[in-house]
Amino acid sequence: MALITNRRSILMGAGAITAAAALGLNARPALAQNSPKAGGTFRLAISDFSTADTLDPQVNEYRFMMHLQYQLRNCLIEVGPGGVLIPELATEWAPNADLSEWTFKIRSGVEFSNGKPLTAEDVVWSLNLHRGADTISEAKSLMVAIRDITVSAPLEVRVTLEAPNAGFPAILSMINMLIVPAEDRAFDKGVGTGGYILETYEPGLRSVVRRNPNYWKEGRAHFDSIELHCIADINARTTALQTGQIDAMGFVDTTTAQLLEAMPGMKLIQTQGKMHQGFCMNVTDPLFRDRDVRLAMKLAIDRDEVLAKVQNGYGSIANDQPLSKAYPAHYSGLEQHSYDPEKARALLEKAGVAGLTVPLHVSELPFTGATNMAQLYAEQAARAGISIEVKREPDDGYWSSIWGQRPLFATRWSGRVNEDAMLTLAYSRESIGSWNESSWDNEAFNKALVAARGEADDTRRKELYWECQRLISEDAGLIAPIWADFLDATSDRIGHGEIANDWDLDGARCGERWWFTA
């Protein structure tokens, strides 16, 4: 069986390992400033959290949980800068001839924080948490493609799929795919193979971890301890950074980013990634069942004004599609949706709903500035005869009780590891009722998506993903006016290497990757 690096021509489009990554974990990008130093307590403010947070790998809805989980646990595969897949608990992986079976070699000599050695059985049990009718996993729609997971040899796991999938290994890098001890459902104890060990965990408030002295990964986990602090209010987070109460924060307010960067001792990290911000229509709601109405809503937003006034230029114009230029299969050939209130008005008249009134539910949890964007959208849409009633919702519980539950609501997607994961989670038939926020079910889309998974030819697979994006832009409930850059801010005492762009704060792995320079 050939290693995956020998199938590069087939799998590069799905995020396969590059030659540099195949050299192992010691092959690191050039450092941005100085060499890593050990020591100190890293204090990080997180804006996205819930009092109902849990360390169950099946449920990781909030940024707080992502950071804490990555501090405590590992996946089989890690996403590095540029979307490169790096071996983590799996040292290598390879497919069979038709891409319907993947074999993963498991790293030897790794221990969980309770002293238990990592085995292939732990991997099988952990992955199976996300399968079956009873799973509560957010990744359930991705894992239905698996027929079986078995221990094929000591420290070797084989995954058999229902159909070929060129990009399957990338799925095992996602935050839900953390490896935990087999048969141990005491998830909130935080047992894992990661760089830190849990000391304190108060959902919705804070967590404290200390460095794992037996961490297997060389050149990582530099801090003595890490404190995560839940601070939803943007002004409070910014003040905490300015006064030295914290060392870093994500989701910087774009309206004050330049002022913050100019302050002594502050550093702004701007990263172009996969994040789109905007609004979503539930296509099963009577308000938005008509395709013409959905298109009218997309033509009633002035994207240039949103980028300038809400995002302050920290981003670029989007086109109601979920794949940015950070994805290899981004489709730049789509006809651009531009602000056209007269055409929007005509579409509403055609649909028999001239003078449409719609509620727009929003909070600052999806993204900082969401309320301002909603109010600006309401002003712009009024010129098309659309009355948008902006309804401000509490941050706590937004993802569970508002997002995907109302006819029109604010949304944010930071992206996923590859095209298949993003499109499957957000738009596939399998995800309706979970991550398919608009409840959109399009037969042509579903067929193209399935065909893309099993397509070994890069060019043909890309064309299928283009078709998926065209259908979403023209028919689905997504109103995505902009690609938003990730904006993080730190003390100038923080050192780091090349920043990953799959999530904010260095792929949500800053606790493992960053260090104090002094």
N, C-alpha and C positions, 0 to 999 in steps of 0.2 A: 504493500500500500504506500503510495507516494505521499510525502508530506504536502500540506496545503501550499507551501511556498513553491512547489513545483507545478501548481495549477494556477499560477498567477494570472495567465491570460483569461481564464474562465471567471475568476472570482474577484478581481480587483474592484469591479463595480459594486460588489456587495460589502466592501470594507475588509478585504482579506489582509493578512499580515504582509507587510513589506519586507524586503530583504533585511533592512536595518533592524526591524522589530524581531525578526527571526533569530538574531544574534543573542537574544535573551534580555532579561530585565536590566542588565548593567549597561545596555546601549541606551544612553539618555540624550535628549536634546541639549544643545549648548546652553549653559546657564546664563540667565539674564544679568545676575549680579552676584558676585562672590561665590564661594563654595558653601554648601550647606553647613550649618552649625547646629549642634544639639543644645536643647535647654529652653527654659522659659515656659510660661503659661500663655497660650494663644486664646484670645477672647474674641469670639465671632458673633455678630448680631444677625439673627435670621428673622425675616419678616413674614414668612409663609409657614404657618404652624397651626396646630389645633390642640385643644385640651383632650381630644379623644385619640391622640397619636398613640401608636403601638409599635413595638419592635418586631412584630410579626412580619416576615419577609413578603407575605402575600399582599400586604397593604402598606404602600409607601406613597401617599398622596401629596405629602407636603415636603418642602425643602428641608425643614428641620430634620425629618426622618432620613432623608437622603444623606445628609452630612453625618448624622450620628451612625447610621448603618455602615457607611463607608469607613468610618473610624474603627468600627468594631469587627467588620466582616469583609470577606473578599468574594468575588465572583470567579468563575472559571477563566474569564477573559476581561481585560481592562481596556477602556477606550483612551488612547493617548492623544496628544496634540495632532490636529489635522484629521481626526477620526480614525487613525491607525489602530488596529487591534493588536494588543500586547498580551502575551501569555501571562496569566495570573496563577490561579490554582490548577489550570491546565497548562502543561508545558508545550503541547502541540496538538493539532487536530487535522483530520483528513477525511475526505468523502470516499464513497465507493464510485464506481464508474458513472452511474446515472444520477448522482447527487441525492439519492434517497436515503442514504445511511451515512452517519458521521461517527467517527471514533475519536475519543478524547483521552490523551495520556494525562494522568493525574500526578501532580507534584509529590514527590516523596519527602519525608522528613518534616512535614508540617504538623504542628499541634494546635488544637483549639486552646482558648484561654483557660479552660478547666483542666488542661493536661492531656486530653484525649487525642490520640493520633488521628489525622485525617485519613479516611479510607474512601475507596470507590463507592462503598455502600452509603456513606454520608452524602455523596454527590447525587446518587440515584434518588435517595429519599428526599433531598432538598428540592430537586427538580420536579419530583412528583407532587409536591405541595401545590403546584400550579396547574394540575391536571385533574380531570374527573368532574362529575356533576356537583360534588359537594365543595369544591374549592371556592374560596372567596377572593382568589387572586386577580389582581388587575391585569395580569398577563395571560389570563385564561384563553382569550381569543387567539393569542399567538401560539399557545401550547396545544391547541386542538389539532394542530398539524402533526403531532407526534403519535405514532402507533405504539411504540414501546421504548423503554429505557432499561438497559441491563448492564450488569457487571460482566464484561467480556473477558477480563483477565485481572490479576492483581494490579491495582492502580490504573485501571482502564475502564472506560464507560462507553457503551455504544448506544446511539440514539437512532432509532428507525422511524422514518417519516411516512406519512400517508401518501406523499407525493414528493418529487424532487424539489429541493429548495437550495439555490446557490448561496443565499445569504444567511442560512440558518445559524451558523456560529455566532454571528453578531448579536442575536437575540440573547445569548447566554452572558452577555456583558451588561444587560440591563439591571437596574437597581433591585428589582424583585428577585433576581436569580442568585441571591446570596446563598452561600453554602453554610449550613448549620449542622450540628450533630444529629445523626439519625435517631428517630423516635423521641426526640426531646422537644416538646412543645412549650416549654417554659421560655418563650422567646424574649420576654422582657428582662430576663437576666443578662441578655446581651452577649451570650457566649458565641465566640467566633474565632476566626484565624487572623483577624486584622491587627493593625499596628497599635491599637489602644484597648484598654480594659475598662469596663464601665464601673464608675463609682457612684454617681448620682444621676437620677433620671426623673424629672418632674414634667410630665407632658403639659405643654402650653406655657412653661416657665423657663426651664433650663436643664442642662445636662453637664456632667463633668466626667471626663475620662483621663486615665493616666497611661503613659507609654507602656506598651507590652515589652518586657525585657527580652522575651524570646521570639520577637517578630522575625519571620523568615525572610522578609523582603529587604534586600540590601539597599542602603541609601534612601530610605523612607522613614516616616514617622519621627521627625526631628524634635518635636516639642515634648517637654516633660509631661505636660497636661494640656487639655483643651476644654474650654468652657463655651458652650453654646447658650446664647441668651435670646429669648423670644421678645422681639421689639417690633410690633406691627407699625407703629407710627413713624413715618419717614423723618419727621423733624427730630424725634427723640433719638432715632438711630444716628442721624447725622451729628447731633450734639454730643452723643456718647463717643463718637469717633474723634471729634474735634477736641474734646476734653480729656482724651486718653483713657476713658473707661472701657473701651473696646479697641481691638487692633485691626478689625476689618468688618466690612459689611457689603451686602449685595443690593441690587435694585436701587442704585443711586437715583435721586430725583434729577431728571434731565434738565429741569429749569435752573438748578443750582449747581450742576456738575462742574461748570467752568470755574465758578467761584471757589468750590471746594478744592479743586485741583490746584488753584493758585495759592492756597493757604500753606504756610510753612509746616513741614512735617507730614503733609498729606500726599497721597499718590492715587491717581485715577487709572483704572485698568479698563480700557475699552476693547471689546472683543466682538468681531463680526462672526455670528454663528447661525443657528437654525431657528431662532425665535421669531414667531409672528404674534402680533397683538391685534385685537379687534373685537368683533362681536359675532355671535352665532345665532342663526334662526333654527328653531325646531321645525323641520319640514312636515311633521305630522300634525302640527297645530293648524287649525282652520285659517289663521292669519297668513300662513306661509306655505300652504299646500300647492299654490299656483306658482309655476316656474317663473312666469312673468313678474310676479310680485317679488320674488327673490332677486331677480336681476335688477328690478327697479331699486331695491334697497342697496344693491352694490353700486349702482350708478349715482346714488344720492349722497355719496360721501366724497369729499374733496381730499384726495390722498396727499397732495402737495402741502395743503394747509395743515393737515394733521401732522405730517412729518416736521414741518417748520414750527408749529405752535405747541404741539404736545410733546414731541420727541426731541425738539430743539436741534434737529439735524442729526441726531445719533442713530442713524439707521438708513434705510433706503425704501423706495416705493415697492410695494407688493401688489399682487394681482389675484387675490382670493384663491391662492393655491398654497398648500402646506409645505412644499419643498423649495427651500431657498438655494442660492448659488453654492452654499456649503455642501449640498448633496451632488454627487456626480451626475445624477439624472435630472437635475433641475431643467425645466422646460422654459426657455427664454422666448420661444416662438409664439406663445399665447398672445392673442389680441388683447392689448392692455385695456382694462376697464378704467375709464376716465370719468371725471365728474361731468354729468350731463343731466341736469334736473328736468329739462324739457322732455328728453327721451324717457326718463323715469316716470314723469307724469303721464306720458302717452301709454306706457306699459300698464300703469295702474288703471287707466281708463279702459284699456283693452280687457283687463281682468275683471272689470266691473267694481273696482274698489277705490275709485277716485276719492281723495280726501281721507286716506287711510290713517287711522290712529293706532299706535302700537306702544306698549310699555317696554322700556329698556331697563333691565335689572343690572346693577353694577356695584362693585365695591373696589377698594384699592388693593385687595388681595391678589387678583389676577395679575395686575401690573400697576406700578406707581403712575398716576396720571390717567387712570381709567375713567374716573369721573369727569375730568376735563375733556377727554376725548368724546365721551358720551354727550356732553353738553354742546361741544362743537359740532358733532354729528347732527344733533337735533336742530341746530341753527341752519346747517347746510341742507338737511332733508326738507326743511320747511319750504324751501324754494321749489321743491318738487310736489308740494301739496301734502307731504307726509308729516303728521304730527307725532313726534317721539316724546313720550313722557318718561323722563329719567327718574328711576326709582333707586335711591341709595340703599344698599343692603349692608348688614353687619359683616365684618370680615370673618368672624368665627362661624364656621359651618357653611361658608359660601360654596365650597366645592361639593358638599354633600346635599345641600338643600336648594341651591339656586342654579348652579351650573348644570346644564342639561335638563333642568326641571321647569324652566320658564320658556315662553315663546321666543324671547330675544334677551340675550345676556352677554356680559363681557366675558372674554376668554383669552387665554394665553397658552400657546404651545411652545415650549423651549426646544422642541425637536426630539428625534429619537436616533438611535445609532445608525440606522440605514433606512432606505426608502420603504422597504417592506414593513418594517416595524411601525413607522410613522403612519403609513396608509392603512395598514391592517387595524391598528388600534383606534384610529380616529374616524374611519370611513367604511370599514368592511361590515358585511351583514353579520359576521360572527360577533362584532363588538356592540351591536345594538343592545341597549340596556345597561351598558357599562361605560366604555370610553368613547363610543360613537355619539358625540355630544349633540348632533343634529338629528339623530335617528334616521339618517339618510340611507336608503337601500336602492342601489342602482345596479341592475343586472349587467349592463355592459361594463361598468366599473369592476364589479366582482369577478367577472370572467377575465378581464385584462390583468387584474392583480394576481390571480391564481396562475395565469400563463407566465407572468413575469418571474414568479418564484422558481419555476422549473426551467427557465430559459438559460442555457449555458452561453449563448452568444451575447457578448456585451452590447453590441449595437441594437440587436433586436430587443433585448431586455430594456434598454433605455427607451426605445420607441414605445414599448408597452407602458412604461411609467409616464411617458409624455401623455399618452392617451388617458391615463388615470387622472393626471393633473388637469387636462382639458375638461373632462367631465365634472370634476370638482368645481373648477372655476365657473363653468357655465350653468351648473345645475344644483350643486349642493348648497347648504345653508351658511357656509363660511363667508364672512365679510372681513377680509384681512387687508387693510389699507397699507400696512408697513411691515417691513422686516426691522425689528428693533435690535440694536446692538446690546450685548451684555455690558452693563456698567457696574463695576465693583470699585470700592475705595478701600485703601489700607493706610496704615501708618507707614512712613518711609523706612521703618525698621524691618519691614517684611521683605524677605528675599524669595525668589521663585525662578523656575525655569520657564520654558516656553509654555504659554497658557493654552489649555485645551478649550475647544469651542463647542463641546456638546452640551454643556450646561454653564451657568454662571459660576463664579468663584472656582475656576479651574476644574470644570467638570464635576463640581460638588466634592472634589477631593483635595481641597486646599489644606485640610488638616493633616493629610498624609504627605503632601508634596511640598509645602512651604516651610519656611524657617525664619528665625530672627537673625538679622545681619549683625546686630550689636546688642 
